[in-house]
Amino acid sequence: MSTKHTAKCECSQLQRHRCKFQPVLPAILQKGPAFVKPKFGKATKSVADQAAVKRIFPNTYGLPEITFVKGANSAVAKKAVRVGVVLSGGQAPGGHNVIGGLLDGLKKANPKNKLFGFLGGPSGIVENKWVEITPALMKDYRNTGGFDLIQSGRTKIETDEQLKAAKDNLIANKMDALVVVGGDDSNTNACVIAEYLKQQGVDISVIGVPKTIDGDLKNKQIETSFGFDTATKIYAELVGNICRDVNSARKYWHFIRLMGRSASHITLEVAFKTHPNAVLIGEEVLAKKMTLGQIVDNLAQLIAKRAKAGKNYGVVLVPEGLIEFIPEMKELISALNDSLADNEAELSKMNTVAEKKAFILSKLPAKLADLMRSLPEGIASQLMLDRDPHGNVQVSLIETEKLLVEMIRTKLAEMKKAGKYNGKFAAITHFFGYEGRCGVPSTFDANYTYALGYNAAVLALNKCSGYLSSVRKLTKKAQDWECGGIPLTMMMNIERRKGKEKPVIKKALVELKGEPFKHLAKNRDLWAVEDLYVFPGPIQYFGPAEITDMTTYTLLLEQGKKVK
Amino acid sequence: MSTKHTAKCECSQLQRHRCKFQPVLPAILQKGPAFVKPKFGKATKSVADQAAVKRIFPNTYGLPEITFVKGANSAVAKKAVRVGVVLSGGQAPGGHNVIGGLLDGLKKANPKNKLFGFLGGPSGIVENKWVEITPALMKDYRNTGGFDLIQSGRTKIETDEQLKAAKDNLIANKMDALVVVGGDDSNTNACVIAEYLKQQGVDISVIGVPKTIDGDLKNKQIETSFGFDTATKIYAELVGNICRDVNSARKYWHFIRLMGRSASHITLEVAFKTHPNAVLIGEEVLAKKMTLGQIVDNLAQLIAKRAKAGKNYGVVLVPEGLIEFIPEMKELISALNDSLADNEAELSKMNTVAEKKAFILSKLPAKLADLMRSLPEGIASQLMLDRDPHGNVQVSLIETEKLLVEMIRTKLAEMKKAGKYNGKFAAITHFFGYEGRCGVPSTFDANYTYALGYNAAVLALNKCSGYLSSVRKLTKKAQDWECGGIPLTMMMNIERRKGKEKPVIKKALVELKGEPFKHLAKNRDLWAVEDLYVFPGPIQYFGPAEITDMTTYTLLLEQGKKVK
């Protein structure tokens, strides 16, 4: 069922100009799909649990890596094809350009090729809702942020009914390929669909494109997911502005929580761009088994140290997922989930929060009860009262930055009594997340996503299925990037999710032995006491290349480049 | 006492480039102060309370307006002068450029002229803390955000001791003029100092420069205060990104509170730039004597209306000062302040919040007690518990956007029961303020502040005291701007502050009969139901002039220009 596209948009001046920007295509793709040949590498293995992953993906396991090389390949241009594209999961800057690159790659191979966008995420495939992406429709969306062209959704195509419906609709619409733009979960799902179609003997390729602002979908072949560059630049603009405010007003501590629940890459990258006084990295907290009390103590010590130097101000970055990285908090939350479930009947008879709290405290192991008592009143109540539809504590609702401020305030008051602190502590908190998911893509992300989309078209035309679109050597200029495909199964391992063993693409966390974290570790003591704030300012789309084309410190460091 | 300047700064690429940007000076100033002559207009009157203002400012009242015209004026170049500058109040983008323009104007007149920056706001004058602003020191701060070159502060120079200390220090440092960069209060204070010095027979000019991101320091002669342009562009970038996210995800309502406590100009301007679904304007709430309940009802009706059209999403802008514009809330807060003070002894004996609340409710008039009962629990407690050092309720701590969401949720639940609403309401809240105070000044603000500073130098060299630096015709190109000075007393009236009659510069609120508000009134019904979001993107410093040189819709509308 085709749906009429009703997007209205009053364009801003910047948008009008960005729509005309022509992304730089890697040289290998510039002549079009008919001049590119896949070069196949050796058969691949999954990063872990090979036997199990192979059992689940008998038809898509072990595929060879693909690198595109120059060569006549007119076969791909002969028959007109129909390709579907779907955006899955949270927004990331550049999604529209993936679609633009895909469209241009397909049209370049054969002007009769057609692209269709499934609406509202994977459910659009199951429910057969789509719109044809014509060049005219695409025009106003090139190089823009957001996913509003076809929207997104979080449905996974997993049940037999969903898989069958998807297959039937893809066949009914005479699709030759499906491109799934998503994060680790969505690309795992892309592989499930690819496997299912092969198993059913259906000749429709499924290709993934790596998207997530969180930066946790990456490995040796996928150097970064798209959106990370733009989002971290937007957050860094804001954090930099706050650093400058701090350095001007000299009277506040700003505690800034940044999006990124499973990994702390965003926080790390923003720290490189701005040099705040303290940076919490979830992966370090976990590795060092730090307690909440230790984190609070460390920050209170830093605040006291700076106060001694007359500096009652500073900036602290906190990753969204911090709470879940603290081992004892994880234990507490898990114990609370059990305890709340086990004692539901009794709790429901109690009228006051105080009564409930006393009861729950009596049920917890002493260590966890102490931890619960150490939490600010509001947070402790929230942990008991705000529960999701499954009855679980809603960790994502915890405003970690406020929790830290309250606990630090208490700690500093103790230190003051003991004569160990004699400053003023006034704190302001922030959370930045939604502000960065739909920004106008940076030049890097505009080029990268366009290349990823164009490259996905080439993979589709070559009937590669179960692959992730891969554009590499990203610290070089865009024309020198390498292109190809990586088998999705190669990145998988088996993890326990909701009590079941599941094959999933392994999340890339911040590696404590990796160059990015080592760079932080080397510099953070200096940033803590000196005020070496950097003010990056807003993303620029015009002007000197050293401003517009900058990529992330994370990528530079990971690829062994020197950074200041 | 001179203080060594120890600013360290690791410059970002953008900063490095912006430092080299040469602002466009109005043509009249381009040849330098020696080629500009003041043309004096007629004697002026204060906007209100003329007799009282004249009584308080006998020496600075009634001065003529000044317009600068071409003409040889070599007298200003003869004797080397020493000028002090101070930044007062909250940060606003462009403060550094005021200092840069001032420095360049002074040096152009006579290279031996010297500029000194008093440190940490007006207290730097009283405590005699300053640094010489040399061209070398200025270099890295040109066209940058923040006030970190000399910082700012909120001290007012009001007591006899403070005024005397300021006078003594200005004399000891052989100052010829003092330039005060600040908002309405700081410029009122500048006039107090100007008057005091004249009255003491001290020949030191005092000149003000209009600064505040809030946009509430303006009138016919002062078309806008600096910083408003940049700050609203930064907030609009973020609000636009959220609009795009809303339009992509289509599942959340975002409630965004924007800085601006006394006036709603920022909210209005950001609405023009982004077209959100609902915009609250404090001045309208006051004029229509709206109750909190009505505001909540209106928003709930809108949410229900959109839900009927399948749109369970939207964006609402809320000005920071909303609560204080709602007449009944003002009454409640005032009654609470009295009641808490009158019953302090009894309240201190009570142990629980519930007990205190019941007691306070029994003391309030029935209407206000009902209002108090209608507030979410957390807010009601906050109103009773969080009090400032004077014992007053801390209105500024109220997170109005969360208050609205909670009350709307309750209202929608009632409507659902009554069969009048059948949607989903998931809300996310934001507050943007500190993010915009120290951004890199827009091209408009960079030019405007540089001109204001340069123009202040010309006023100082012409020994004009009690004037505000005035640069006009701001919707024209920068080279066509007009320059001059406006007597500070002209903008004053008498207001009751902390129980005393005080002369103050009249705050410019959003006028319901003004063009900007009328533009909102004309368009908001359409924005409410259709999704006509605009995504302005980040401030650009390079590229097409229609992007870089855009000024505010507020200014265009106020000057009778057509806008879309």
Interface residues (C-beta under 8 A of the other chain):
Chain A: K8 C9 E10 C11 S12 Q13 L14 Q15 H17 R18 G90 Q91 G120 T144 G145 G146 F147 D148 Q151 S152 I234 E237 L238 G240 N241 I242 R244 D245 N247 S248 A249 R250 H254 K273 H275 I428 H430 Y434 E435 G436 R437 C438 G439 V440 E530 D531 L532 Y533 V534 F535 P536 G537 P538 I539 Q540 Y541 F542 G543 P544 E546 I547 M550 K564
Chain B: K8 C9 E10 C11 S12 Q13 L14 Q15 H17 R18 G90 Q91 G120 T144 G145 G146 F147 D148 Q151 S152 I234 E237 L238 G240 N241 I242 R244 D245 N247 S248 A249 R250 H254 K273 H275 I428 H430 Y434 E435 G436 R437 C438 G439 V440 E530 D531 L532 Y533 V534 F535 P536 G537 P538 I539 Q540 Y541 F542 G543 P544 E546 I547 M550 K564
